[in-house]
Amino acid sequence: MTPRTLPDWLEYIERQHFKSIDMSLDRLRAVADRMDLPKPARHVVTVGGTNGKGSTVAFVEAIARAAGLSVATYTSPHLLRYHERVRIDGADVDDASLVAAFEAVEAARSDDAGIVTPLTYFEYGTLAALWLFARRDLDLAVLEVGLGGRLDAVNIVDPDVAVITTVDLDHQAWLGDTIEAIGAEKARIARAWTPLVLGDDDPPSSVLGHAYAIGASAIRIGCDFFFFPPAEGAGHWTWREVGCELELPMPALAAPVQLRNAAVAIAALRALPIDLPETAFVEGVRTACVPARLQRFVHEGVEIVVDVGHNPQAARSLADWLAATPVDGLTHAVFAVLGDKDVAGVVEALASRIDRWWLAGLADVAVRGLAVDAFAATLHDTAAAGGTRCATVDAAIDAALRDTPAGGRILVFGSFHTAAAALSRFEGRSAGA
């Protein structure tokens, strides 16, 4: 029976491929060809990288919309609602639009011989988003890579500008065990003779080598464009390239690394053949927002900080922010990650900033999630090894709240699933509540 509602469709597409991840583009391209998908917008920016992708997409979207452009974004994963993945002109698409898109994808899965092409959940979603974008008169589509780059579903679209925010260790089972190997996968979102914006001060040689080999124009932070944090007491920071200097407000997104993400987004937009007014950069940087990136709430005098960080690079950024924004009391961490993560590297990066650890299981919400005892076993010989065990994130938050006096802080982090559990409890409570 053909699914009717969006929940029906989401349940259905989860069952259509025996693998949750299938790194391949041939199947996807075959279905896309049968859908006759055109370019999703007049201009396309594809954003890949280990960390900072979602924030960079948010900056690109906010700046472009402040300039009056019609903009769509495709991101993943979602936190609370699938609709978050597909946004058009600043709004999540509705149920009816997603259902129509999934119906279009389903109709194209069968070839002329009646053979049905299996698609993963992410592949279904990517094709659905591209189908929706193609039916709107869009100036810009911003596509976030889900995993890697070379064989990721969004790589069936040729971007006008490709972005690699950072390259670090994550998803090693799929992408390789070294930064060079991972960089080689991510670099394949670049296209010949088109700009490739790089957010690492020292990008892997595999990335630079691929750009040189195909003739992509590498635009490097610290070489071709620069950002300068605010001087003490100043309320603005500076973005600069040859012939252009922008004085910009501090982002609403809190972490120090967000200046780098904003700088990369600005470079990507300036690499497009579009004239954007300075006011758009100012407004976009000031207003860009994405959930669960150091998102703050207050509960009975305790600061709750929610973040999706789940690898050592992200943990180092978290540690920098914790050091720069101390609280009067102790800092506790509610920590839950998926089973394929470098938990030792994450804990090492944060150990000096956390006074007590609360460990939570994710077995009830994620295929790669672990029950708390199995998770705790991966933490031997780390600073979190003696953390208090709780079956779920909710239970860990409850326990941490009971043990954290007013003036303290609870950091809830480690996975999109972890962040989603926290947001479902605290959404709507501002940091000043």
KOLMAR-680926 format. One record per residue (C-alpha): x, y, z; residue in three letters. Coordinates in pm, 1 decimal. Layout:
<nodes>
+----------+----------+----------+------+
!       px !       py !       pz ! type !
+----------+----------+----------+------+
!        X !        Y !        Z !  Ala !
...
+----------+----------+----------+------+
</nodes>
This chain:
<nodes>
+----------+----------+----------+------+
!       px !       py !       pz ! type !
+----------+----------+----------+------+
!      0.0 !      0.0 !      0.0 !  Met !
!    131.1 !    345.9 !    -88.5 !  Thr !
!    191.7 !    554.5 !    225.2 !  Pro !
!    -46.5 !    846.8 !    275.4 !  Arg !
!     85.9 !   1066.3 !    557.0 !  Thr !
!    435.6 !   1199.7 !    620.0 !  Leu !
!    490.3 !    967.5 !    921.1 !  Pro !
!    382.1 !    678.6 !    697.9 !  Asp !
!    636.7 !    781.8 !    434.6 !  Trp !
!    922.1 !    822.5 !    682.5 !  Leu !
!    854.6 !    477.1 !    823.5 !  Glu !
!    834.1 !    337.3 !    469.8 !  Tyr !
!   1160.4 !    485.5 !    339.2 !  Ile !
!   1350.0 !    355.7 !    642.1 !  Glu !
!   1270.7 !      3.1 !    519.1 !  Arg !
!   1363.3 !     35.9 !    150.7 !  Gln !
!   1735.1 !    -43.6 !    173.3 !  His !
!   1894.4 !   -307.2 !    390.7 !  Phe !
!   2180.7 !    -67.5 !    466.5 !  Lys !
!   2130.9 !    264.5 !    644.3 !  Ser !
!   2430.5 !    400.8 !    451.2 !  Ile !
!   2528.7 !    287.3 !    101.9 !  Asp !
!   2816.9 !    490.1 !    -36.4 !  Met !
!   2731.3 !    488.6 !   -405.5 !  Ser !
!   2591.2 !    729.1 !   -664.1 !  Leu !
!   2498.1 !    496.7 !   -952.4 !  Asp !
!   2160.8 !    394.0 !   -809.6 !  Arg !
!   2081.5 !    750.5 !   -712.2 !  Leu !
!   2173.9 !    891.8 !  -1051.9 !  Arg !
!   1954.1 !    635.7 !  -1225.1 !  Ala !
!   1650.4 !    744.5 !  -1025.1 !  Val !
!   1738.4 !   1114.6 !  -1063.2 !  Ala !
!   1760.3 !   1068.2 !  -1441.3 !  Asp !
!   1413.9 !    910.9 !  -1447.0 !  Arg !
!   1286.8 !   1208.5 !  -1243.0 !  Met !
!   1443.8 !   1441.7 !  -1500.7 !  Asp !
!   1567.8 !   1671.6 !  -1226.7 !  Leu !
!   1701.1 !   2007.5 !  -1346.4 !  Pro !
!   1950.2 !   2224.0 !  -1157.5 !  Lys !
!   1778.4 !   2305.0 !   -826.3 !  Pro !
!   1847.0 !   2680.9 !   -845.6 !  Ala !
!   2028.4 !   2938.3 !  -1056.5 !  Arg !
!   2324.6 !   2905.8 !   -821.4 !  His !
!   2425.4 !   2612.9 !   -598.4 !  Val !
!   2662.1 !   2607.2 !   -301.2 !  Val !
!   2755.7 !   2262.9 !   -164.3 !  Thr !
!   2896.4 !   2259.9 !    190.9 !  Val !
!   3106.6 !   1969.0 !    314.8 !  Gly !
!   3349.6 !   1923.2 !    602.2 !  Gly !
!   3392.2 !   1752.9 !    937.6 !  Thr !
!   3249.5 !   2028.9 !   1157.6 !  Asn !
!   3077.7 !   2361.6 !   1099.5 !  Gly !
!   2866.9 !   2257.8 !    800.7 !  Lys !
!   2528.3 !   2339.3 !    951.7 !  Gly !
!   2642.3 !   2675.2 !   1086.5 !  Ser !
!   2803.7 !   2769.1 !    756.5 !  Thr !
!   2482.2 !   2682.1 !    571.3 !  Val !
!   2289.5 !   2901.1 !    817.8 !  Ala !
!   2520.1 !   3196.7 !    754.6 !  Phe !
!   2497.1 !   3156.7 !    376.6 !  Val !
!   2118.3 !   3133.5 !    395.5 !  Glu !
!   2077.7 !   3434.1 !    626.5 !  Ala !
!   2308.5 !   3660.6 !    425.1 !  Ile !
!   2152.7 !   3565.8 !     91.1 !  Ala !
!   1799.7 !   3615.6 !    223.4 !  Arg !
!   1898.5 !   3952.0 !    372.0 !  Ala !
!   2001.5 !   4048.8 !     17.4 !  Ala !
!   1653.8 !   3960.7 !   -107.2 !  Gly !
!   1743.6 !   3632.7 !   -277.7 !  Leu !
!   1510.9 !   3333.2 !   -288.7 !  Ser !
!   1701.4 !   3060.2 !   -101.8 !  Val !
!   1650.5 !   2692.4 !    -25.1 !  Ala !
!   1860.3 !   2475.0 !    204.9 !  Thr !
!   1896.4 !   2100.0 !    246.1 !  Tyr !
!   2060.8 !   1987.4 !    570.2 !  Thr !
!   2085.1 !   1676.3 !    785.9 !  Ser !
!   2020.5 !   1523.2 !   1024.9 !  Pro !
!   1717.2 !   1686.9 !   1180.7 !  His !
!   1672.1 !   1737.9 !   1553.0 !  Leu !
!   1299.1 !   1735.6 !   1627.8 !  Leu !
!   1110.5 !   1725.7 !   1296.1 !  Arg !
!   1203.5 !   1591.6 !    954.5 !  Tyr !
!   1082.0 !   1919.7 !    803.2 !  His !
!   1396.4 !   2092.9 !    936.1 !  Glu !
!   1597.6 !   1929.0 !    658.2 !  Arg !
!   1422.5 !   2113.2 !    374.0 !  Val !
!   1378.1 !   2488.9 !    398.3 !  Arg !
!   1257.2 !   2728.9 !    130.3 !  Ile !
!   1268.4 !   3105.1 !    182.5 !  Asp !
!   1332.5 !   3067.5 !    553.3 !  Gly !
!   1053.2 !   2822.2 !    633.3 !  Ala !
!   1050.8 !   2446.2 !    678.3 !  Asp !
!    845.4 !   2277.0 !    406.8 !  Val !
!    508.9 !   2134.8 !    508.3 !  Asp !
!    380.1 !   1777.7 !    523.4 !  Asp !
!    193.5 !   1796.6 !    193.3 !  Ala !
!    499.9 !   1912.8 !      1.6 !  Ser !
!    717.4 !   1635.9 !    145.1 !  Leu !
!    454.2 !   1371.6 !     72.8 !  Val !
!    427.2 !   1488.7 !   -289.1 !  Ala !
!    805.4 !   1478.2 !   -322.5 !  Ala !
!    832.8 !   1127.7 !   -180.0 !  Phe !
!    558.8 !   1013.8 !   -417.4 !  Glu !
!    761.5 !   1151.4 !   -708.7 !  Ala !
!   1073.3 !    967.6 !   -592.9 !  Val !
!    881.3 !    643.6 !   -544.2 !  Glu !
!    731.4 !    664.7 !   -893.9 !  Ala !
!   1082.0 !    693.8 !  -1041.8 !  Ala !
!   1235.2 !    399.5 !   -853.5 !  Arg !
!   1112.0 !    146.3 !  -1113.7 !  Ser !
!   1288.6 !    130.4 !  -1450.1 !  Asp !
!   1128.0 !     34.5 !  -1784.0 !  Asp !
!   1171.5 !   -333.7 !  -1700.0 !  Ala !
!    994.2 !   -289.9 !  -1366.4 !  Gly !
!   1310.9 !   -336.5 !  -1160.4 !  Ile !
!   1290.7 !   -129.7 !   -841.4 !  Val !
!   1601.9 !     60.9 !   -732.5 !  Thr !
!   1670.8 !     48.4 !   -356.1 !  Pro !
!   1738.0 !    385.3 !   -192.6 !  Leu !
!   1855.4 !    470.4 !    157.0 !  Thr !
!   1664.5 !    708.4 !    384.2 !  Tyr !
!   1911.0 !    989.5 !    306.2 !  Phe !
!   1896.3 !    925.2 !    -67.3 !  Glu !
!   1515.3 !    942.6 !    -64.4 !  Tyr !
!   1536.1 !   1269.8 !    123.3 !  Gly !
!   1795.1 !   1418.0 !   -109.6 !  Thr !
!   1595.7 !   1342.5 !   -422.6 !  Leu !
!   1277.4 !   1472.7 !   -258.2 !  Ala !
!   1447.9 !   1800.2 !   -166.2 !  Ala !
!   1590.9 !   1846.7 !   -516.1 !  Leu !
!   1245.8 !   1777.2 !   -666.3 !  Trp !
!   1090.4 !   2042.7 !   -442.2 !  Leu !
!   1362.1 !   2297.0 !   -517.5 !  Phe !
!   1326.7 !   2244.9 !   -891.8 !  Ala !
!    961.5 !   2347.2 !   -868.6 !  Arg !
!   1045.3 !   2687.3 !   -724.5 !  Arg !
!   1211.9 !   2980.9 !   -895.5 !  Asp !
!   1515.4 !   2984.9 !   -666.0 !  Leu !
!   1817.4 !   3211.5 !   -680.3 !  Asp !
!   2028.1 !   2988.5 !   -453.9 !  Leu !
!   2023.1 !   2632.3 !   -322.5 !  Ala !
!   2258.7 !   2543.1 !    -36.5 !  Val !
!   2321.5 !   2169.4 !     -1.4 !  Leu !
!   2489.3 !   2016.8 !    304.0 !  Glu !
!   2689.3 !   1698.0 !    250.7 !  Val !
!   2566.1 !   1417.4 !    473.5 !  Gly !
!   2879.5 !   1200.8 !    491.7 !  Leu !
!   3214.1 !   1246.6 !    319.5 !  Gly !
!   3164.4 !   1396.0 !    -23.9 !  Gly !
!   3271.1 !   1180.5 !   -316.4 !  Arg !
!   2987.1 !    929.5 !   -278.0 !  Leu !
!   2741.1 !   1141.2 !    -82.7 !  Asp !
!   2395.7 !   1183.6 !   -236.2 !  Ala !
!   2417.3 !   1561.3 !   -275.0 !  Val !
!   2721.8 !   1512.7 !   -498.4 !  Asn !
!   2494.4 !   1429.5 !   -792.7 !  Ile !
!   2448.4 !   1808.7 !   -818.8 !  Val !
!   2727.0 !   2018.4 !   -972.6 !  Asp !
!   2780.7 !   2319.6 !   -745.0 !  Pro !
!   2885.0 !   2664.7 !   -856.9 !  Asp !
!   3086.2 !   2693.7 !   -535.5 !  Val !
!   3201.8 !   2407.3 !   -313.0 !  Ala !
!   3293.3 !   2459.4 !     51.9 !  Val !
!   3499.5 !   2238.2 !    283.1 !  Ile !
!   3472.7 !   2384.7 !    630.6 !  Thr !
!   3724.5 !   2162.6 !    811.8 !  Thr !
!   3882.7 !   1820.8 !    774.6 !  Val !
!   3938.0 !   1608.8 !   1084.0 !  Asp !
!   3887.4 !   1253.4 !   1206.8 !  Leu !
!   3526.3 !   1131.1 !   1206.9 !  Asp !
!   3334.0 !    848.0 !   1036.7 !  His !
!   3663.9 !    663.3 !    987.3 !  Gln !
!   3486.0 !    336.3 !    906.9 !  Ala !
!   3349.7 !    498.5 !    590.8 !  Trp !
!   3605.3 !    765.8 !    502.4 !  Leu !
!   3945.5 !    636.5 !    611.5 !  Gly !
!   4169.9 !    644.1 !    914.7 !  Asp !
!   4379.4 !    951.0 !    832.6 !  Thr !
!   4303.7 !   1317.2 !    772.5 !  Ile !
!   4458.1 !   1286.0 !    425.8 !  Glu !
!   4225.1 !    998.3 !    334.8 !  Ala !
!   3923.2 !   1183.9 !    470.2 !  Ile !
!   4029.1 !   1497.9 !    286.0 !  Gly !
!   4047.8 !   1305.2 !    -40.3 !  Ala !
!   3683.7 !   1199.2 !      3.8 !  Glu !
!   3562.7 !   1546.3 !     94.2 !  Lys !
!   3753.8 !   1715.3 !   -188.4 !  Ala !
!   3545.7 !   1534.2 !   -450.0 !  Arg !
!   3259.9 !   1781.5 !   -408.3 !  Ile !
!   3479.1 !   2031.5 !   -597.7 !  Ala !
!   3429.6 !   2079.2 !   -970.9 !  Arg !
!   3673.1 !   2172.0 !  -1243.3 !  Ala !
!   3727.6 !   2544.4 !  -1292.5 !  Trp !
!   3491.0 !   2641.8 !  -1012.5 !  Thr !
!   3568.9 !   2796.2 !   -671.3 !  Pro !
!   3649.6 !   2571.2 !   -374.9 !  Leu !
!   3639.9 !   2760.2 !    -43.7 !  Val !
!   3855.5 !   2606.5 !    230.5 !  Leu !
!   3806.4 !   2684.8 !    600.3 !  Gly !
!   4117.5 !   2509.3 !    735.8 !  Asp !
!   4430.2 !   2718.0 !    793.9 !  Asp !
!   4635.8 !   2422.8 !    672.6 !  Asp !
!   4418.4 !   2203.1 !    447.4 !  Pro !
!   4527.3 !   1844.3 !    382.2 !  Pro !
!   4749.8 !   1801.4 !     79.6 !  Ser !
!   4489.5 !   1560.8 !    -60.3 !  Ser !
!   4240.4 !   1847.9 !    -82.0 !  Val !
!   4482.6 !   2094.7 !   -237.2 !  Leu !
!   4619.6 !   1831.1 !   -472.6 !  Gly !
!   4274.5 !   1740.4 !   -602.1 !  His !
!   4184.9 !   2106.5 !   -651.7 !  Ala !
!   4503.8 !   2158.3 !   -852.0 !  Tyr !
!   4449.1 !   1841.9 !  -1056.0 !  Ala !
!   4100.6 !   1941.1 !  -1172.1 !  Ile !
!   4164.7 !   2312.7 !  -1202.8 !  Gly !
!   3935.0 !   2414.8 !   -918.1 !  Ala !
!   4008.9 !   2760.8 !   -783.1 !  Ser !
!   4102.8 !   2710.2 !   -416.4 !  Ala !
!   4003.8 !   3008.8 !   -200.7 !  Ile !
!   4182.6 !   2960.3 !    129.5 !  Arg !
!   4120.6 !   3118.2 !    466.3 !  Ile !
!   4437.9 !   3286.5 !    585.2 !  Gly !
!   4565.0 !   3320.8 !    227.6 !  Cys !
!   4290.2 !   3456.0 !      2.3 !  Asp !
!   4054.6 !   3588.4 !    268.5 !  Phe !
!   4097.7 !   3668.6 !    636.4 !  Phe !
!   3896.1 !   3727.0 !    949.8 !  Phe !
!   4005.6 !   3922.4 !   1255.2 !  Phe !
!   3834.6 !   3877.9 !   1594.5 !  Pro !
!   3723.6 !   4193.9 !   1772.6 !  Pro !
!   3976.6 !   4400.6 !   1957.7 !  Ala !
!   3918.0 !   4416.9 !   2331.5 !  Glu !
!   3611.0 !   4626.6 !   2396.7 !  Gly !
!   3508.9 !   4637.6 !   2031.6 !  Ala !
!   3167.8 !   4517.5 !   1922.4 !  Gly !
!   3261.3 !   4409.8 !   1573.0 !  His !
!   3499.0 !   4182.3 !   1383.9 !  Trp !
!   3653.4 !   4220.0 !   1039.5 !  Thr !
!   3641.3 !   4013.7 !    720.0 !  Trp !
!   3890.1 !   4101.2 !    447.0 !  Arg !
!   4004.0 !   4001.1 !    101.7 !  Glu !
!   4188.3 !   4200.5 !   -162.8 !  Val !
!   3969.6 !   4496.8 !   -250.4 !  Gly !
!   3703.1 !   4431.8 !     14.8 !  Cys !
!   3680.6 !   4483.8 !    389.2 !  Glu !
!   3368.8 !   4429.4 !    598.4 !  Leu !
!   3309.0 !   4535.0 !    957.7 !  Glu !
!   3057.4 !   4288.7 !   1100.5 !  Leu !
!   2856.6 !   4241.0 !   1421.6 !  Pro !
!   2919.0 !   3946.9 !   1647.5 !  Met !
!   2708.1 !   3646.0 !   1546.2 !  Pro !
!   2415.6 !   3527.3 !   1752.0 !  Ala !
!   2581.8 !   3184.2 !   1731.1 !  Leu !
!   2800.5 !   3182.9 !   2038.8 !  Ala !
!   3116.8 !   2975.3 !   1992.1 !  Ala !
!   3444.3 !   3144.4 !   1894.0 !  Pro !
!   3462.7 !   2908.4 !   1593.8 !  Val !
!   3150.8 !   3074.9 !   1451.5 !  Gln !
!   3359.5 !   3369.1 !   1330.5 !  Leu !
!   3547.9 !   3123.4 !   1111.0 !  Arg !
!   3224.5 !   2966.8 !    988.2 !  Asn !
!   3082.0 !   3310.4 !    906.8 !  Ala !
!   3403.2 !   3406.5 !    726.9 !  Ala !
!   3385.2 !   3092.0 !    513.6 !  Val !
!   3019.4 !   3160.6 !    429.9 !  Ala !
!   3103.2 !   3515.1 !    321.2 !  Ile !
!   3385.1 !   3387.9 !     98.8 !  Ala !
!   3149.1 !   3135.4 !    -61.0 !  Ala !
!   2888.6 !   3398.8 !   -141.2 !  Leu !
!   3147.6 !   3641.4 !   -276.9 !  Arg !
!   3273.8 !   3364.6 !   -506.1 !  Ala !
!   2931.9 !   3355.1 !   -677.6 !  Leu !
!   2856.5 !   3592.0 !   -967.5 !  Pro !
!   2607.6 !   3782.1 !   -751.8 !  Ile !
!   2641.8 !   4136.8 !   -617.7 !  Asp !
!   2542.5 !   4147.3 !   -252.1 !  Leu !
!   2521.2 !   4471.8 !    -54.0 !  Pro !
!   2731.0 !   4516.1 !    259.0 !  Glu !
!   2410.8 !   4550.4 !    460.5 !  Thr !
!   2320.5 !   4189.8 !    372.9 !  Ala !
!   2644.9 !   4058.4 !    521.2 !  Phe !
!   2589.0 !   4263.6 !    836.2 !  Val !
!   2228.1 !   4150.5 !    879.4 !  Glu !
!   2294.5 !   3788.1 !    788.0 !  Gly !
!   2586.9 !   3746.9 !   1026.8 !  Val !
!   2388.3 !   3911.4 !   1306.3 !  Arg !
!   2074.4 !   3698.5 !   1263.9 !  Thr !
!   2193.9 !   3354.1 !   1146.6 !  Ala !
!   2070.9 !   3084.3 !   1380.7 !  Cys !
!   2085.4 !   2704.9 !   1394.2 !  Val !
!   1964.3 !   2493.5 !   1688.0 !  Pro !
!   2186.6 !   2297.7 !   1927.6 !  Ala !
!   2506.8 !   2485.8 !   1860.6 !  Arg !
!   2587.4 !   2601.7 !   2211.7 !  Leu !
!   2218.5 !   2674.0 !   2254.9 !  Gln !
!   2155.6 !   2799.3 !   2607.3 !  Arg !
!   1864.2 !   2768.8 !   2848.6 !  Phe !
!   1821.7 !   2838.4 !   3219.2 !  Val !
!   1640.0 !   2600.6 !   3454.7 !  His !
!   1602.0 !   2710.9 !   3817.8 !  Glu !
!   1928.3 !   2902.2 !   3809.9 !  Gly !
!   2125.7 !   2632.0 !   3627.6 !  Val !
!   2253.7 !   2707.7 !   3277.9 !  Glu !
!   2180.7 !   2428.7 !   3028.3 !  Ile !
!   2402.4 !   2428.7 !   2717.7 !  Val !
!   2307.5 !   2197.8 !   2430.6 !  Val !
!   2547.2 !   2110.3 !   2150.7 !  Asp !
!   2559.8 !   1846.6 !   1876.6 !  Val !
!   2940.4 !   1814.1 !   1892.2 !  Gly !
!   3046.6 !   1449.8 !   1864.0 !  His !
!   3412.0 !   1431.0 !   1757.7 !  Asn !
!   3744.0 !   1552.2 !   1901.4 !  Pro !
!   3762.2 !   1864.5 !   1683.9 !  Gln !
!   3415.7 !   1973.2 !   1794.4 !  Ala !
!   3504.5 !   1891.8 !   2155.9 !  Ala !
!   3808.9 !   2118.9 !   2135.5 !  Arg !
!   3583.6 !   2402.8 !   2022.6 !  Ser !
!   3348.3 !   2329.1 !   2312.0 !  Leu !
!   3641.1 !   2339.1 !   2552.9 !  Ala !
!   3750.7 !   2677.5 !   2417.3 !  Asp !
!   3401.0 !   2818.6 !   2470.3 !  Trp !
!   3374.9 !   2678.8 !   2822.8 !  Leu !
!   3709.5 !   2835.0 !   2909.5 !  Ala !
!   3604.5 !   3171.4 !   2766.5 !  Ala !
!   3264.7 !   3177.5 !   2942.5 !  Thr !
!   3308.6 !   3048.4 !   3298.9 !  Pro !
!   3022.6 !   3014.5 !   3549.0 !  Val !
!   3024.0 !   3061.7 !   3925.1 !  Asp !
!   2947.7 !   2697.1 !   4000.4 !  Gly !
!   3057.8 !   2360.1 !   3869.9 !  Leu !
!   3023.2 !   2238.8 !   3511.6 !  Thr !
!   2861.4 !   1898.0 !   3465.2 !  His !
!   2836.8 !   1710.2 !   3135.1 !  Ala !
!   2555.6 !   1484.6 !   3013.2 !  Val !
!   2736.5 !   1280.1 !   2749.3 !  Phe !
!   2588.6 !   1030.8 !   2502.1 !  Ala !
!   2735.7 !    939.1 !   2163.4 !  Val !
!   2685.4 !    682.3 !   1892.2 !  Leu !
!   2893.0 !    366.8 !   1899.8 !  Gly !
!   3133.2 !    454.8 !   1618.7 !  Asp !
!   3276.7 !    774.4 !   1771.0 !  Lys !
!   3620.7 !    850.5 !   1914.0 !  Asp !
!   3499.1 !    885.5 !   2271.6 !  Val !
!   3849.0 !    894.9 !   2419.3 !  Ala !
!   3944.0 !   1187.0 !   2196.2 !  Gly !
!   3626.0 !   1373.7 !   2289.2 !  Val !
!   3674.7 !   1322.7 !   2662.6 !  Val !
!   4043.3 !   1416.7 !   2646.0 !  Glu !
!   3957.6 !   1747.5 !   2478.1 !  Ala !
!   3701.8 !   1838.9 !   2746.9 !  Leu !
!   3839.6 !   1671.5 !   3059.3 !  Ala !
!   3988.9 !   1985.0 !   3214.2 !  Ser !
!   3659.6 !   2175.0 !   3175.5 !  Arg !
!   3417.6 !   1919.1 !   3320.5 !  Ile !
!   3374.4 !   1865.3 !   3694.4 !  Asp !
!   3139.0 !   1567.9 !   3676.6 !  Arg !
!   3024.1 !   1332.9 !   3399.9 !  Trp !
!   2678.1 !   1182.5 !   3352.1 !  Trp !
!   2673.0 !    903.8 !   3095.1 !  Leu !
!   2359.3 !    815.6 !   2900.3 !  Ala !
!   2257.3 !    536.0 !   2667.0 !  Gly !
!   2118.7 !    586.3 !   2315.5 !  Leu !
!   2017.3 !    229.3 !   2237.2 !  Ala !
!   1648.6 !    323.0 !   2242.4 !  Asp !
!   1674.9 !    598.6 !   1977.9 !  Val !
!   1952.5 !    514.7 !   1733.1 !  Ala !
!   2066.8 !    217.7 !   1526.5 !  Val !
!   2429.3 !    288.0 !   1620.9 !  Arg !
!   2341.7 !    380.1 !   1977.1 !  Gly !
!   2473.8 !    187.4 !   2276.6 !  Leu !
!   2312.4 !     96.0 !   2605.1 !  Ala !
!   2473.2 !    291.2 !   2883.8 !  Val !
!   2680.8 !      2.9 !   3025.9 !  Asp !
!   2827.3 !    -73.8 !   2682.7 !  Ala !
!   2894.3 !    299.0 !   2632.4 !  Phe !
!   3063.7 !    326.9 !   2972.4 !  Ala !
!   3287.1 !     32.5 !   2883.4 !  Ala !
!   3430.5 !    233.8 !   2592.6 !  Thr !
!   3539.2 !    506.6 !   2832.9 !  Leu !
!   3790.2 !    307.2 !   3037.0 !  His !
!   4111.1 !    498.2 !   3108.8 !  Asp !
!   3941.4 !    833.6 !   3038.3 !  Thr !
!   3835.2 !   1110.0 !   3275.9 !  Ala !
!   3472.1 !   1008.9 !   3221.3 !  Ala !
!   3523.8 !    644.8 !   3320.2 !  Ala !
!   3367.2 !    691.6 !   3661.9 !  Gly !
!   3072.1 !    893.4 !   3538.0 !  Gly !
!   2724.9 !    824.8 !   3674.2 !  Thr !
!   2532.8 !    591.5 !   3442.9 !  Arg !
!   2175.6 !    659.5 !   3331.9 !  Cys !
!   1970.0 !    458.4 !   3087.6 !  Ala !
!   1857.6 !    755.7 !   2876.7 !  Thr !
!   1948.2 !   1116.7 !   2812.0 !  Val !
!   1631.6 !   1230.4 !   2988.9 !  Asp !
!   1727.2 !   1032.7 !   3298.2 !  Ala !
!   2080.1 !   1174.9 !   3290.0 !  Ala !
!   1948.2 !   1532.0 !   3262.2 !  Ile !
!   1714.1 !   1470.7 !   3557.9 !  Asp !
!   1999.1 !   1332.9 !   3768.4 !  Ala !
!   2234.6 !   1615.7 !   3673.4 !  Ala !
!   1971.0 !   1879.8 !   3754.3 !  Leu !
!   1919.2 !   1729.2 !   4100.3 !  Arg !
!   2293.3 !   1746.7 !   4166.8 !  Asp !
!   2374.0 !   2089.3 !   4018.8 !  Thr !
!   2309.2 !   2392.5 !   4243.4 !  Pro !
!   2205.6 !   2730.2 !   4102.1 !  Ala !
!   2501.2 !   2903.9 !   3940.4 !  Gly !
!   2628.4 !   2584.0 !   3782.7 !  Gly !
!   2618.8 !   2463.1 !   3425.1 !  Arg !
!   2514.8 !   2140.3 !   3252.5 !  Ile !
!   2656.3 !   2071.2 !   2907.7 !  Leu !
!   2439.5 !   1822.7 !   2714.2 !  Val !
!   2625.2 !   1697.0 !   2409.0 !  Phe !
!   2759.1 !   1410.3 !   2200.2 !  Gly !
!   2504.1 !   1347.3 !   1924.5 !  Ser !
!   2208.3 !   1494.5 !   1740.3 !  Phe !
!   2000.7 !   1240.5 !   1934.8 !  His !
!   2141.0 !   1371.1 !   2263.5 !  Thr !
!   2072.3 !   1732.1 !   2165.8 !  Ala !
!   1721.2 !   1647.4 !   2046.6 !  Ala !
!   1632.1 !   1496.7 !   2383.8 !  Ala !
!   1743.2 !   1816.3 !   2557.2 !  Ala !
!   1568.8 !   2049.1 !   2312.7 !  Leu !
!   1241.4 !   1860.7 !   2348.4 !  Ser !
!   1252.6 !   1947.3 !   2719.9 !  Arg !
!   1386.6 !   2301.9 !   2719.7 !  Phe !
!   1277.5 !   2452.0 !   2385.1 !  Glu !
!   1097.9 !   2780.3 !   2446.1 !  Gly !
!   1296.7 !   2869.8 !   2757.6 !  Arg !
!   1539.8 !   3147.8 !   2680.8 !  Ser !
!   1884.4 !   3184.1 !   2835.5 !  Ala !
!   1742.6 !   3454.8 !   3053.0 !  Gly !
!   1438.1 !   3262.8 !   3175.0 !  Ala !
+----------+----------+----------+------+
</nodes>
